[in-house]
Amino acid sequence: MKKINYPLLRLLICISFMGCVNDRKEPKEIYNQKANEIIIQTLKGNNCNCLLEIPKESLIEIMTLANPRYDIRSSVMKQLKTKNSSNLDSLVNVSKGFSLNMVALKNNNIKIITLKELLSINGDNVKEVLKACPNGIISIRKPIFDKKYQKAVLDYDYTFTCSKTLPLPVYEFKNEKWNLVEQKNKY
């Protein structure tokens, strides 16, 4: 009967599992990747070369402050088919610590406009801003994804406009692209 070398066997088992563990991404890494994908695609789709800095607050926080009478939480839960408020909270919390992919923005010739720059626009600065942002400035809030990162609620608009579409648009990831989903039910 052959002797089994247990320490060597353990080492081989550990090595085989280490490759699998290292390939797994953290939820925040996945969020950053998917959020940057949909943001860059939205900017390119709108032929926009300027982005207002993205707020640190979540989409839910911003919409609640902007329109407290509109039940944004229920709307997003329906749109993403989320079962309860705590599930929605976990989907929103993963967006904390979001970081915009500055390399992708630079590669797509997209300029970030800070809120301070926007507020300082006056007669002389308007020409500079129009020159830097001939297609306008788009403002995007951090998207909220479903658990599988196949659907997203994304709120964006052009700076200096007052219009808002409710419910917020829903996108679905198909064929390596985020596609706007036609909404049959208005909430």
C-alpha atoms as an extended CHARMM CRD file, in Angstrom:
* protein
*
       187  EXT
         1         1  MET       CA              0.0000000000        0.0000000000        0.0000000000  PROA      1               0.0000000000
         2         2  LYS       CA              1.2840000000        3.4310000000       -0.9850000000  PROA      2               0.0000000000
         3         3  LYS       CA              1.7390000000        6.2080000000        1.5490000000  PROA      3               0.0000000000
         4         4  ILE       CA             -0.1050000000        9.4350000000        0.7890000000  PROA      4               0.0000000000
         5         5  ASN       CA              1.8760000000       12.5910000000        1.2830000000  PROA      5               0.0000000000
         6         6  TYR       CA             -0.7930000000       14.6870000000        3.0600000000  PROA      6               0.0000000000
         7         7  PRO       CA              1.1140000000       17.9880000000        3.2070000000  PROA      7               0.0000000000
         8         8  LEU       CA              1.7460000000       17.8230000000       -0.5370000000  PROA      8               0.0000000000
         9         9  LEU       CA             -1.8940000000       16.9050000000       -1.2010000000  PROA      9               0.0000000000
        10        10  ARG       CA             -3.0960000000       19.8580000000        0.9100000000  PROA      10              0.0000000000
        11        11  LEU       CA             -0.7650000000       22.2080000000       -0.9510000000  PROA      11              0.0000000000
        12        12  LEU       CA             -2.0790000000       21.0400000000       -4.3260000000  PROA      12              0.0000000000
        13        13  ILE       CA             -5.6900000000       21.4750000000       -3.2010000000  PROA      13              0.0000000000
        14        14  CYS       CA             -4.9950000000       25.0020000000       -1.9110000000  PROA      14              0.0000000000
        15        15  ILE       CA             -3.2530000000       25.9930000000       -5.1340000000  PROA      15              0.0000000000
        16        16  SER       CA             -6.1410000000       24.7060000000       -7.2400000000  PROA      16              0.0000000000
        17        17  PHE       CA             -8.6640000000       26.7500000000       -5.2410000000  PROA      17              0.0000000000
        18        18  MET       CA             -6.5740000000       29.9330000000       -5.1330000000  PROA      18              0.0000000000
        19        19  GLY       CA             -6.9940000000       30.5300000000       -8.8680000000  PROA      19              0.0000000000
        20        20  CYS       CA            -10.7650000000       30.4900000000       -8.5060000000  PROA      20              0.0000000000
        21        21  VAL       CA            -10.8330000000       32.8110000000       -5.5090000000  PROA      21              0.0000000000
        22        22  ASN       CA             -8.6210000000       35.4850000000       -7.0700000000  PROA      22              0.0000000000
        23        23  ASP       CA            -10.8390000000       35.8180000000      -10.1540000000  PROA      23              0.0000000000
        24        24  ARG       CA            -13.8730000000       36.7870000000       -8.1340000000  PROA      24              0.0000000000
        25        25  LYS       CA            -14.6660000000       40.4990000000       -8.1220000000  PROA      25              0.0000000000
        26        26  GLU       CA            -16.0030000000       42.4270000000       -5.1590000000  PROA      26              0.0000000000
        27        27  PRO       CA            -19.5090000000       43.9340000000       -5.5410000000  PROA      27              0.0000000000
        28        28  LYS       CA            -18.0590000000       47.4750000000       -5.6020000000  PROA      28              0.0000000000
        29        29  GLU       CA            -15.6710000000       46.5180000000       -8.4180000000  PROA      29              0.0000000000
        30        30  ILE       CA            -18.5520000000       45.0780000000      -10.4370000000  PROA      30              0.0000000000
        31        31  TYR       CA            -20.6510000000       48.1690000000       -9.7000000000  PROA      31              0.0000000000
        32        32  ASN       CA            -17.8550000000       50.5040000000      -10.8480000000  PROA      32              0.0000000000
        33        33  GLN       CA            -17.3340000000       48.5420000000      -14.0510000000  PROA      33              0.0000000000
        34        34  LYS       CA            -21.0410000000       48.4220000000      -14.9640000000  PROA      34              0.0000000000
        35        35  ALA       CA            -21.7500000000       52.0110000000      -13.8790000000  PROA      35              0.0000000000
        36        36  ASN       CA            -18.8590000000       53.3140000000      -15.9540000000  PROA      36              0.0000000000
        37        37  GLU       CA            -20.0480000000       51.2590000000      -18.9480000000  PROA      37              0.0000000000
        38        38  ILE       CA            -23.5530000000       52.7130000000      -18.8740000000  PROA      38              0.0000000000
        39        39  ILE       CA            -22.3420000000       56.2620000000      -18.1510000000  PROA      39              0.0000000000
        40        40  ILE       CA            -19.8290000000       56.2780000000      -21.0270000000  PROA      40              0.0000000000
        41        41  GLN       CA            -22.3930000000       54.7150000000      -23.3730000000  PROA      41              0.0000000000
        42        42  THR       CA            -24.9730000000       57.3510000000      -22.3760000000  PROA      42              0.0000000000
        43        43  LEU       CA            -22.5060000000       60.1780000000      -22.9590000000  PROA      43              0.0000000000
        44        44  LYS       CA            -21.5190000000       58.8170000000      -26.3730000000  PROA      44              0.0000000000
        45        45  GLY       CA            -25.1540000000       58.1270000000      -27.2990000000  PROA      45              0.0000000000
        46        46  ASN       CA            -26.0780000000       61.7150000000      -26.5340000000  PROA      46              0.0000000000
        47        47  ASN       CA            -23.0560000000       63.0020000000      -28.4460000000  PROA      47              0.0000000000
        48        48  CYS       CA            -21.9840000000       64.8060000000      -25.3200000000  PROA      48              0.0000000000
        49        49  ASN       CA            -18.4450000000       65.8370000000      -24.4690000000  PROA      49              0.0000000000
        50        50  CYS       CA            -19.0360000000       67.3810000000      -21.0290000000  PROA      50              0.0000000000
        51        51  LEU       CA            -20.1970000000       65.7170000000      -17.8290000000  PROA      51              0.0000000000
        52        52  LEU       CA            -21.1980000000       67.5300000000      -14.6640000000  PROA      52              0.0000000000
        53        53  GLU       CA            -19.3750000000       65.8990000000      -11.7690000000  PROA      53              0.0000000000
        54        54  ILE       CA            -21.4100000000       63.0100000000      -10.4110000000  PROA      54              0.0000000000
        55        55  PRO       CA            -22.8470000000       63.6440000000       -6.9300000000  PROA      55              0.0000000000
        56        56  LYS       CA            -21.7290000000       61.4750000000       -4.0250000000  PROA      56              0.0000000000
        57        57  GLU       CA            -25.3360000000       61.0160000000       -2.9000000000  PROA      57              0.0000000000
        58        58  SER       CA            -27.3650000000       58.1260000000       -4.2560000000  PROA      58              0.0000000000
        59        59  LEU       CA            -30.0620000000       58.5050000000       -6.8680000000  PROA      59              0.0000000000
        60        60  ILE       CA            -32.6700000000       57.7700000000       -4.1790000000  PROA      60              0.0000000000
        61        61  GLU       CA            -31.3300000000       60.5320000000       -1.8920000000  PROA      61              0.0000000000
        62        62  ILE       CA            -31.1950000000       63.0910000000       -4.7060000000  PROA      62              0.0000000000
        63        63  MET       CA            -34.6780000000       62.3050000000       -6.0420000000  PROA      63              0.0000000000
        64        64  THR       CA            -36.1910000000       62.3360000000       -2.5410000000  PROA      64              0.0000000000
        65        65  LEU       CA            -34.7670000000       65.8070000000       -1.8960000000  PROA      65              0.0000000000
        66        66  ALA       CA            -35.7630000000       67.1180000000       -5.3320000000  PROA      66              0.0000000000
        67        67  ASN       CA            -39.3180000000       65.7890000000       -5.2650000000  PROA      67              0.0000000000
        68        68  PRO       CA            -40.3940000000       64.4840000000       -1.8350000000  PROA      68              0.0000000000
        69        69  ARG       CA            -43.9690000000       63.8070000000       -3.0280000000  PROA      69              0.0000000000
        70        70  TYR       CA            -42.7980000000       61.2960000000       -5.6380000000  PROA      70              0.0000000000
        71        71  ASP       CA            -42.2110000000       57.8290000000       -4.1680000000  PROA      71              0.0000000000
        72        72  ILE       CA            -38.9060000000       57.0970000000       -5.8930000000  PROA      72              0.0000000000
        73        73  ARG       CA            -38.2290000000       54.0560000000       -3.7160000000  PROA      73              0.0000000000
        74        74  SER       CA            -41.4120000000       52.2530000000       -4.7760000000  PROA      74              0.0000000000
        75        75  SER       CA            -40.8850000000       53.2060000000       -8.3890000000  PROA      75              0.0000000000
        76        76  VAL       CA            -37.3280000000       51.8400000000       -8.5160000000  PROA      76              0.0000000000
        77        77  MET       CA            -38.3820000000       48.6950000000       -6.6470000000  PROA      77              0.0000000000
        78        78  LYS       CA            -41.0360000000       48.0380000000       -9.3170000000  PROA      78              0.0000000000
        79        79  GLN       CA            -38.7090000000       48.8620000000      -12.1890000000  PROA      79              0.0000000000
        80        80  LEU       CA            -35.9740000000       46.5180000000      -10.9580000000  PROA      80              0.0000000000
        81        81  LYS       CA            -38.4190000000       43.9500000000       -9.5590000000  PROA      81              0.0000000000
        82        82  THR       CA            -36.9260000000       44.2440000000       -6.0860000000  PROA      82              0.0000000000
        83        83  LYS       CA            -38.9450000000       42.5140000000       -3.3910000000  PROA      83              0.0000000000
        84        84  ASN       CA            -38.4960000000       44.8390000000       -0.4420000000  PROA      84              0.0000000000
        85        85  SER       CA            -36.9370000000       48.0250000000        0.8260000000  PROA      85              0.0000000000
        86        86  SER       CA            -33.9170000000       46.3300000000        2.4030000000  PROA      86              0.0000000000
        87        87  ASN       CA            -33.0450000000       44.7000000000       -0.9530000000  PROA      87              0.0000000000
        88        88  LEU       CA            -33.2410000000       48.1320000000       -2.5700000000  PROA      88              0.0000000000
        89        89  ASP       CA            -31.0030000000       49.5680000000        0.1590000000  PROA      89              0.0000000000
        90        90  SER       CA            -28.3560000000       46.9190000000       -0.5330000000  PROA      90              0.0000000000
        91        91  LEU       CA            -28.4940000000       47.7070000000       -4.2760000000  PROA      91              0.0000000000
        92        92  VAL       CA            -28.0960000000       51.4230000000       -3.5250000000  PROA      92              0.0000000000
        93        93  ASN       CA            -25.3500000000       50.9700000000       -0.8960000000  PROA      93              0.0000000000
        94        94  VAL       CA            -23.0150000000       49.2950000000       -3.3610000000  PROA      94              0.0000000000
        95        95  SER       CA            -22.8270000000       52.6300000000       -5.2190000000  PROA      95              0.0000000000
        96        96  LYS       CA            -21.1070000000       54.2760000000       -2.2450000000  PROA      96              0.0000000000
        97        97  GLY       CA            -17.4970000000       54.7390000000       -3.1200000000  PROA      97              0.0000000000
        98        98  PHE       CA            -18.1980000000       54.8330000000       -6.8590000000  PROA      98              0.0000000000
        99        99  SER       CA            -15.2490000000       56.0940000000       -8.8670000000  PROA      99              0.0000000000
       100       100  LEU       CA            -15.5660000000       57.3880000000      -12.3770000000  PROA      100             0.0000000000
       101       101  ASN       CA            -13.1720000000       55.8700000000      -14.9290000000  PROA      101             0.0000000000
       102       102  MET       CA            -11.1490000000       58.9560000000      -15.8090000000  PROA      102             0.0000000000
       103       103  VAL       CA             -9.0940000000       57.0920000000      -18.4230000000  PROA      103             0.0000000000
       104       104  ALA       CA            -12.2440000000       56.0900000000      -20.3130000000  PROA      104             0.0000000000
       105       105  LEU       CA            -13.5070000000       59.6760000000      -20.1450000000  PROA      105             0.0000000000
       106       106  LYS       CA            -10.2080000000       61.0010000000      -21.4660000000  PROA      106             0.0000000000
       107       107  ASN       CA            -10.1480000000       58.3720000000      -24.2450000000  PROA      107             0.0000000000
       108       108  ASN       CA            -13.6230000000       59.5310000000      -25.2960000000  PROA      108             0.0000000000
       109       109  ASN       CA            -12.7230000000       63.2500000000      -25.0690000000  PROA      109             0.0000000000
       110       110  ILE       CA            -15.2000000000       63.8610000000      -22.2690000000  PROA      110             0.0000000000
       111       111  LYS       CA            -14.4990000000       66.7590000000      -19.9570000000  PROA      111             0.0000000000
       112       112  ILE       CA            -15.6620000000       66.8890000000      -16.3310000000  PROA      112             0.0000000000
       113       113  ILE       CA            -17.2980000000       70.1500000000      -15.2820000000  PROA      113             0.0000000000
       114       114  THR       CA            -17.3400000000       70.7220000000      -11.5370000000  PROA      114             0.0000000000
       115       115  LEU       CA            -20.2930000000       72.2330000000       -9.7500000000  PROA      115             0.0000000000
       116       116  LYS       CA            -18.0400000000       75.1210000000       -8.7180000000  PROA      116             0.0000000000
       117       117  GLU       CA            -17.1830000000       75.8120000000      -12.3850000000  PROA      117             0.0000000000
       118       118  LEU       CA            -20.8470000000       75.6260000000      -13.3300000000  PROA      118             0.0000000000
       119       119  LEU       CA            -21.8760000000       78.0630000000      -10.5980000000  PROA      119             0.0000000000
       120       120  SER       CA            -19.1360000000       80.5140000000      -11.5980000000  PROA      120             0.0000000000
       121       121  ILE       CA            -20.4370000000       80.8490000000      -15.1540000000  PROA      121             0.0000000000
       122       122  ASN       CA            -21.1770000000       84.4660000000      -15.9470000000  PROA      122             0.0000000000
       123       123  GLY       CA            -21.0610000000       86.6240000000      -19.0780000000  PROA      123             0.0000000000
       124       124  ASP       CA            -17.3790000000       86.0930000000      -19.8730000000  PROA      124             0.0000000000
       125       125  ASN       CA            -17.2530000000       82.4310000000      -18.8470000000  PROA      125             0.0000000000
       126       126  VAL       CA            -20.2710000000       81.4320000000      -20.9500000000  PROA      126             0.0000000000
       127       127  LYS       CA            -18.2460000000       81.6490000000      -24.1710000000  PROA      127             0.0000000000
       128       128  GLU       CA            -15.4960000000       79.4700000000      -22.6780000000  PROA      128             0.0000000000
       129       129  VAL       CA            -17.9880000000       76.8510000000      -21.4900000000  PROA      129             0.0000000000
       130       130  LEU       CA            -19.8150000000       76.8320000000      -24.8280000000  PROA      130             0.0000000000
       131       131  LYS       CA            -16.4990000000       76.4180000000      -26.5950000000  PROA      131             0.0000000000
       132       132  ALA       CA            -15.4600000000       73.5210000000      -24.3140000000  PROA      132             0.0000000000
       133       133  CYS       CA            -18.9460000000       71.9690000000      -24.2980000000  PROA      133             0.0000000000
       134       134  PRO       CA            -20.5750000000       72.7360000000      -27.6620000000  PROA      134             0.0000000000
       135       135  ASN       CA            -23.1370000000       69.9370000000      -27.2100000000  PROA      135             0.0000000000
       136       136  GLY       CA            -24.0750000000       70.9630000000      -23.6870000000  PROA      136             0.0000000000
       137       137  ILE       CA            -23.3580000000       69.5230000000      -20.2850000000  PROA      137             0.0000000000
       138       138  ILE       CA            -25.0140000000       66.3090000000      -19.2040000000  PROA      138             0.0000000000
       139       139  SER       CA            -25.7370000000       65.5650000000      -15.5660000000  PROA      139             0.0000000000
       140       140  ILE       CA            -25.8740000000       61.8970000000      -14.5120000000  PROA      140             0.0000000000
       141       141  ARG       CA            -26.7310000000       60.3910000000      -11.1520000000  PROA      141             0.0000000000
       142       142  LYS       CA            -25.2020000000       57.0610000000      -10.0920000000  PROA      142             0.0000000000
       143       143  PRO       CA            -27.2660000000       54.2280000000      -11.5870000000  PROA      143             0.0000000000
       144       144  ILE       CA            -29.0180000000       51.5450000000       -9.5480000000  PROA      144             0.0000000000
       145       145  PHE       CA            -28.6410000000       47.9880000000      -10.8610000000  PROA      145             0.0000000000
       146       146  ASP       CA            -30.5410000000       44.8010000000      -10.1700000000  PROA      146             0.0000000000
       147       147  LYS       CA            -28.6810000000       41.9850000000       -8.3820000000  PROA      147             0.0000000000
       148       148  LYS       CA            -27.4060000000       40.4410000000      -11.6170000000  PROA      148             0.0000000000
       149       149  TYR       CA            -26.3360000000       43.7430000000      -13.2180000000  PROA      149             0.0000000000
       150       150  GLN       CA            -28.6000000000       43.0820000000      -16.1770000000  PROA      150             0.0000000000
       151       151  LYS       CA            -31.0120000000       45.9830000000      -15.5830000000  PROA      151             0.0000000000
       152       152  ALA       CA            -30.3360000000       49.5120000000      -14.4280000000  PROA      152             0.0000000000
       153       153  VAL       CA            -32.2760000000       52.6350000000      -13.5550000000  PROA      153             0.0000000000
       154       154  LEU       CA            -30.3760000000       55.6690000000      -14.7790000000  PROA      154             0.0000000000
       155       155  ASP       CA            -31.2910000000       59.3070000000      -14.2710000000  PROA      155             0.0000000000
       156       156  TYR       CA            -29.6740000000       61.9170000000      -16.4700000000  PROA      156             0.0000000000
       157       157  ASP       CA            -30.5500000000       65.2220000000      -18.0440000000  PROA      157             0.0000000000
       158       158  TYR       CA            -28.9450000000       68.2140000000      -19.6510000000  PROA      158             0.0000000000
       159       159  THR       CA            -27.7810000000       70.9580000000      -17.3470000000  PROA      159             0.0000000000
       160       160  PHE       CA            -29.9730000000       74.0780000000      -17.3840000000  PROA      160             0.0000000000
       161       161  THR       CA            -33.1490000000       72.1380000000      -18.1730000000  PROA      161             0.0000000000
       162       162  CYS       CA            -36.0570000000       71.5850000000      -15.8410000000  PROA      162             0.0000000000
       163       163  SER       CA            -37.6240000000       68.5570000000      -17.4870000000  PROA      163             0.0000000000
       164       164  LYS       CA            -37.7090000000       65.1730000000      -15.7950000000  PROA      164             0.0000000000
       165       165  THR       CA            -39.1480000000       61.9160000000      -17.1050000000  PROA      165             0.0000000000
       166       166  LEU       CA            -40.8640000000       59.7800000000      -14.4860000000  PROA      166             0.0000000000
       167       167  PRO       CA            -40.6270000000       56.9250000000      -13.9710000000  PROA      167             0.0000000000
       168       168  LEU       CA            -36.9180000000       56.9710000000      -14.6030000000  PROA      168             0.0000000000
       169       169  PRO       CA            -35.6940000000       55.1330000000      -17.6880000000  PROA      169             0.0000000000
       170       170  VAL       CA            -34.6890000000       51.4750000000      -17.3220000000  PROA      170             0.0000000000
       171       171  TYR       CA            -31.8690000000       49.9260000000      -19.3290000000  PROA      171             0.0000000000
       172       172  GLU       CA            -31.1620000000       46.2610000000      -19.9690000000  PROA      172             0.0000000000
       173       173  PHE       CA            -27.7800000000       44.7750000000      -20.8240000000  PROA      173             0.0000000000
       174       174  LYS       CA            -28.0910000000       42.7300000000      -24.0280000000  PROA      174             0.0000000000
       175       175  ASN       CA            -25.6060000000       42.0140000000      -26.7930000000  PROA      175             0.0000000000
       176       176  GLU       CA            -22.7940000000       43.7410000000      -24.8710000000  PROA      176             0.0000000000
       177       177  LYS       CA            -24.7580000000       47.0120000000      -24.8030000000  PROA      177             0.0000000000
       178       178  TRP       CA            -27.1440000000       48.8610000000      -22.4830000000  PROA      178             0.0000000000
       179       179  ASN       CA            -30.5130000000       49.2060000000      -24.2450000000  PROA      179             0.0000000000
       180       180  LEU       CA            -33.4300000000       51.3770000000      -23.1950000000  PROA      180             0.0000000000
       181       181  VAL       CA            -36.3930000000       49.2470000000      -22.1460000000  PROA      181             0.0000000000
       182       182  GLU       CA            -39.8070000000       50.3960000000      -23.2900000000  PROA      182             0.0000000000
       183       183  GLN       CA            -41.9570000000       50.8880000000      -20.2250000000  PROA      183             0.0000000000
       184       184  LYS       CA            -45.5260000000       49.7200000000      -20.6240000000  PROA      184             0.0000000000
       185       185  ASN       CA            -46.7320000000       50.6800000000      -17.1440000000  PROA      185             0.0000000000
       186       186  LYS       CA            -46.5560000000       54.2570000000      -16.0110000000  PROA      186             0.0000000000
       187       187  TYR       CA            -46.2920000000       54.4650000000      -12.2310000000  PROA      187             0.0000000000
